């Protein structure tokens, strides 16, 4: 295999079309582990621990780590970070400022098991409200059907790695008029959103009160959870939402659109933002 960019590699394959067999070179999205380490004071002593390993596509690793730390409640803002940087290959290390207080149980990897692993819905939603930092005001921004219809094409045209490999997720950030602000790709849909949130966190732009996000796959509970913690008022998904995702969107006053493709979509949660008939 030879590397073309941080997120794509090539591999020799045998291609079969009808009865024709040929040798080809195919491009693949890279999947590698990223370890996230944290150094902080606990009970007056400096602790350095590995808190998570996630399978991700290389690129924007610092943003991914920052987004993860924020959406898991380890940090509350970019000011909690004394530094965050790659150390060795596939490792990002974050040092927290001395005033940040961390519960020692946060270093238990089991505390980071994904909510999609079967935890109780009511407990999951309660945990989100315990972690949330930014309330999401109802009714703003206002969004029209025309703006929603235009999101998938804009996202697709900006997905360089997907165009080359066909095997990667994307999360795109738009303003309230549908202008693309940023886009992040990753083999993990949750990682793509963490990269986006981490980038906005490090730039000091949270909460994302007047922004909307489009994700390339389905809308899982975990994506709604992360978006709500970042104060994102509108999340649109190319695929379907889960029942718990809809429940959480409604609980947090988030607008949720599903099946956003082919000039149609469903509104699963509104909170007064969708302008009907326009």
C-alpha positions in Angstrom: 0.0 0.0 0.0 1.2 3.5 -0.8 -0.2 6.6 1.0 -1.7 9.4 -1.1 -2.9 11.7 1.6 -3.5 11.3 5.4 -6.9 9.8 4.8 -6.6 7.7 1.7 -4.4 4.7 0.6 -4.3 2.5 -2.5 -4.5 -1.3 -2.8 -4.2 -3.7 -5.7 -7.4 -5.6 -6.4 -9.0 -7.9 -8.8 -12.0 -6.3 -10.5 -14.8 -8.4 -11.9 -17.5 -6.9 -14.3 -19.8 -9.4 -15.8 -17.4 -12.0 -17.1 -14.4 -9.7 -17.4 -11.6 -10.0 -14.8 -8.9 -7.4 -14.6 -6.2 -6.1 -12.2 -6.8 -2.7 -10.8 -5.7 -0.2 -8.1 -8.4 0.9 -5.7 -8.4 3.8 -3.3 -9.5 3.1 0.3 -10.3 5.3 3.3 -7.7 4.6 6.0 -8.8 3.3 9.4 -6.3 3.4 12.3 -6.6 3.7 16.1 -6.1 7.1 17.8 -5.3 7.1 21.5 -6.2 10.1 23.5 -4.2 10.8 26.6 -4.8 13.4 29.3 -2.5 14.9 32.0 -4.3 16.7 34.9 -4.2 17.2 38.6 -6.2 14.9 40.8 -6.0 15.4 44.6 -3.0 17.6 44.1 -1.1 15.0 42.1 -0.3 15.0 38.4 -1.9 12.1 36.6 -1.2 11.1 33.0 -3.6 8.5 31.6 -5.0 7.1 28.4 -8.7 7.7 28.4 -9.9 6.5 25.0 -8.9 4.7 21.8 -11.1 5.3 18.8 -10.8 3.9 15.3 -10.6 6.9 13.0 -9.3 8.2 9.6 -6.0 10.1 10.2 -6.3 13.9 9.8 -7.5 16.6 12.2 -6.5 14.4 15.1 -6.1 17.3 17.5 -9.6 18.5 16.6 -11.0 15.0 17.1 -9.4 14.7 20.5 -10.6 18.2 21.6 -14.1 17.4 20.4 -14.1 14.1 22.3 -12.9 15.7 25.5 -15.6 18.4 25.2 -18.5 16.1 24.4 -17.5 13.7 27.1 -17.5 16.5 29.7 -13.8 16.3 30.5 -13.3 20.0 29.5 -15.9 22.8 29.4 -14.1 25.2 27.0 -10.8 25.6 25.0 -9.5 27.6 28.0 -9.3 24.3 30.0 -6.6 23.1 27.7 -3.0 24.1 28.6 -1.9 22.3 25.5 -3.1 19.6 23.1 -0.8 18.1 20.5 0.2 14.8 18.8 3.1 13.0 20.5 3.9 9.8 18.8 2.1 8.2 15.8 -1.6 7.8 16.5 -1.5 9.5 19.9 -2.8 12.9 20.9 -1.9 14.2 24.4 -3.9 16.9 26.2 -2.7 18.8 29.3 -5.4 20.4 31.3 -4.9 23.6 33.3 -4.4 23.1 37.1 -7.8 24.5 38.0 -9.7 21.9 36.1 -11.3 19.4 38.5 -11.6 15.8 37.2 -13.3 12.9 38.8 -10.9 10.0 39.0 -13.6 7.8 37.6 -13.3 9.7 34.3 -10.1 7.7 33.7 -12.1 4.5 33.6 -12.5 3.5 30.0 -15.8 1.9 30.8 -17.2 5.4 31.4 -16.8 6.1 27.7 -18.8 3.1 26.3 -21.0 4.5 23.5 -24.6 5.1 24.4 -25.5 3.0 21.4 -24.3 -0.1 23.3 -27.7 -0.5 24.9 -27.9 1.8 27.9 -31.3 2.8 29.2 -32.9 5.7 27.2 -34.0 7.7 30.2 -30.6 7.4 31.9 -28.9 8.4 28.6 -31.0 11.5 28.2 -30.5 12.5 31.9 -26.7 12.1 31.4 -26.9 14.5 28.4 -28.6 17.1 30.5 -25.9 16.7 33.2 -23.2 17.2 30.6 -24.9 20.0 28.6 -23.3 23.4 28.8 -25.3 25.5 26.3 -29.1 25.7 26.2 -30.7 25.6 22.7 -33.2 28.5 22.3 -36.4 27.6 20.4 -37.4 29.2 17.1 -33.9 30.3 15.9 -32.6 30.2 13.4 -35.5 29.9 10.9 -35.0 27.3 8.1 -36.8 26.8 4.8 -37.3 23.7 2.8 -35.2 25.2 -0.1 -32.2 25.6 2.2 -32.6 22.0 3.5 -32.9 20.6 0.0 -29.6 22.2 -1.0 -27.5 20.8 1.8 -26.8 17.3 0.4 -25.4 18.4 -2.9 -23.2 21.1 -1.3 -21.9 18.5 1.2 -21.3 15.9 -1.5 -19.4 18.3 -3.7 -17.0 19.0 -0.9 -16.3 15.4 0.1 -13.0 14.7 -1.5 -12.2 11.4 0.3 -15.7 10.0 -0.4 -15.5 10.9 -4.0 -12.2 8.9 -4.2 -13.1 5.9 -1.9 -16.9 5.8 -1.5 -16.3 4.6 2.1 -16.3 7.5 4.5 -18.7 9.6 6.5 -18.9 13.4 6.5 -20.2 16.1 8.9 -20.8 19.5 7.3 -21.3 22.8 9.1 -23.6 25.5 7.5 -24.8 28.9 8.4 -28.5 29.6 8.5 -28.7 30.5 4.8 -27.1 27.1 3.7 -23.5 28.4 3.1 -20.9 25.7 3.8 -18.5 26.7 6.5 -16.5 23.5 7.1 -16.6 19.8 6.5 -14.8 16.9 8.1 -14.6 13.2 6.9 -14.0 10.1 8.9 -14.8 6.4 8.8 -16.6 6.9 12.1 -19.7 9.2 11.9 -19.2 10.2 15.5 -15.5 11.0 14.9 -16.5 13.3 12.0 -18.8 15.3 14.3 -16.1 15.4 17.1 -13.6 16.8 14.5 -16.1 19.6 13.6 -17.0 20.4 17.2 -13.3 20.2 18.3 -12.3 22.7 15.5 -15.0 25.1 16.5 -14.1 24.7 20.2 -10.4 25.4 19.6 -11.4 28.5 17.5 -13.5 29.8 20.4 -16.8 29.6 18.4 -19.0 27.5 20.7 -21.9 27.4 21.1 -23.0 27.0 17.5 -26.3 28.7 18.1 -26.9 30.0 14.5 -25.5 27.0 12.7 -26.9 23.7 11.2 -25.1 20.4 10.7 -25.7 17.7 8.0 -24.4 14.2 8.6 -23.9 11.8 5.8 -25.5 8.7 7.4 -28.2 8.0 9.9 -28.9 10.2 13.0 -28.0 8.1 16.0 -28.5 9.1 19.7 -24.8 9.7 20.0 -24.8 12.3 17.2 -27.7 14.2 18.7 -26.0 14.0 22.1 -22.8 15.5 20.8 -24.6 18.2 18.8 -26.8 19.2 21.7 -23.8 19.5 24.0 -22.2 21.9 21.4 -25.4 24.0 21.3 -26.2 23.0 17.7 -29.9 23.9 17.1 -30.5 22.0 13.8 -29.2 18.6 12.7 -30.1 17.1 9.3 -29.2 13.5 8.3 -29.2 11.8 4.9 -30.4 8.7 6.6 -33.0 7.7 9.2 -33.0 8.7 12.9 -33.3 6.2 15.7 -36.2 6.5 18.2 -33.9 7.6 21.0 -32.3 10.2 18.7 -35.8 11.7 18.1 -36.6 11.6 21.8 -33.4 13.5 22.7 -33.8 16.0 19.9 -37.3 16.9 21.2 -36.1 17.0 24.9 -33.3 19.4 24.0 -35.3 21.6 21.7 -33.3 20.6 18.6 -34.7 20.5 15.1 -34.1 17.2 13.5 -34.5 16.4 9.8 -34.1 12.8 8.4 -33.9 11.3 4.9 -32.6 14.6 3.5 -32.0 13.5 -0.1 -33.6 13.6 -3.5 -35.5 16.8 -2.7 -37.4 15.4 0.2 -37.0 15.1 4.0 -39.0 14.3 7.2 -39.2 16.6 10.2 -38.9 14.6 13.4 -38.4 17.5 15.7 -39.1 21.2 15.0 -38.9 23.5 18.0 -40.4 26.3 15.9 -37.6 26.6 13.3 -39.0 25.0 10.2 -40.9 27.5 7.9 -43.6 25.4 6.2 -44.6 26.0 2.7 -41.6 28.1 1.7 
